[in-house]
Amino acid sequence: MMKQKIVVKVEMRCEKCRTKALKVAAKMNGVSSMGLEGEEKDKVVVIGDGIDSVKFVKRLRRKVGGVQIVSVTAVA
């Protein structure tokens, strides 16, 4: 399995939304690390093996709101 890094931009209006988004990321199978990026901390970054990016985005949309995939890249 190849490690991948998924970056998604999430419409987060408050600190509670950020916490919720990270909780969703934490529950995903295969996630080894996660965090927030960007000037407004509006990008959720997850790194791990075999993460289903579509499932991840669907869960985020359901729990937090608008989500856009910024990038999905392989990590050595």
C-alpha positions as CSV (number, residue, x, y, z in Angstrom):
1,M,0.0,0.0,0.0
2,M,1.3,3.4,-0.9
3,K,1.1,6.3,1.6
4,Q,-0.8,9.3,0.5
5,K,-1.4,12.8,1.5
6,I,-4.9,14.3,1.1
7,V,-5.5,18.0,1.4
8,V,-9.0,19.3,1.5
9,K,-10.3,22.8,1.9
10,V,-13.2,23.0,4.4
11,E,-15.6,25.8,5.0
12,M,-15.0,26.3,8.7
13,R,-16.6,29.2,10.5
14,C,-15.5,28.4,14.1
15,E,-13.2,26.5,16.3
16,K,-15.9,23.9,16.9
17,C,-15.9,23.2,13.2
18,R,-12.2,22.6,13.1
19,T,-12.5,20.2,16.0
20,K,-15.3,18.3,14.2
21,A,-13.3,18.1,11.0
22,L,-10.3,16.6,12.8
23,K,-12.5,14.1,14.6
24,V,-13.8,13.0,11.2
25,A,-10.2,12.6,10.0
26,A,-9.3,10.7,13.1
27,K,-12.0,8.1,12.6
28,M,-10.9,7.3,9.0
29,N,-9.2,4.0,8.4
30,G,-5.5,4.2,7.6
31,V,-4.9,7.7,8.8
32,S,-1.4,8.0,10.5
33,S,-1.3,11.7,10.9
34,M,-3.5,14.7,10.4
35,G,-3.5,18.5,10.9
36,L,-4.7,21.9,9.9
37,E,-3.0,24.1,7.3
38,G,-3.4,27.4,5.6
39,E,-3.6,31.0,6.9
40,E,-7.1,30.5,8.2
41,K,-6.5,26.9,9.3
42,D,-9.2,25.9,6.7
43,K,-7.3,23.0,5.1
44,V,-7.4,19.6,6.6
45,V,-4.4,17.4,5.8
46,V,-4.4,13.7,6.4
47,I,-1.5,11.3,5.7
48,G,-1.9,7.5,5.7
49,D,-2.3,4.2,3.9
50,G,-5.3,3.4,1.7
51,I,-7.5,6.3,2.8
52,D,-10.7,6.5,0.7
53,S,-10.6,10.2,-0.3
54,V,-14.2,10.1,-1.6
55,K,-15.5,8.6,1.7
56,F,-13.5,11.1,3.6
57,V,-15.0,14.1,1.7
58,K,-18.5,12.7,2.0
59,R,-18.1,12.4,5.8
60,L,-16.7,15.9,6.1
61,R,-19.6,17.3,4.0
62,R,-22.1,15.6,6.2
63,K,-20.5,16.7,9.5
64,V,-19.0,20.1,8.7
65,G,-20.1,21.6,5.4
66,G,-18.6,22.6,2.1
67,V,-15.5,20.7,1.1
68,Q,-13.1,20.9,-1.9
69,I,-10.3,18.4,-2.6
70,V,-7.1,20.5,-3.0
71,S,-4.7,17.6,-3.7
72,V,-4.2,13.9,-3.4
73,T,-0.5,13.0,-3.6
74,A,1.7,10.0,-3.0
75,V,4.1,10.3,-0.1
76,A,7.4,8.3,-0.1
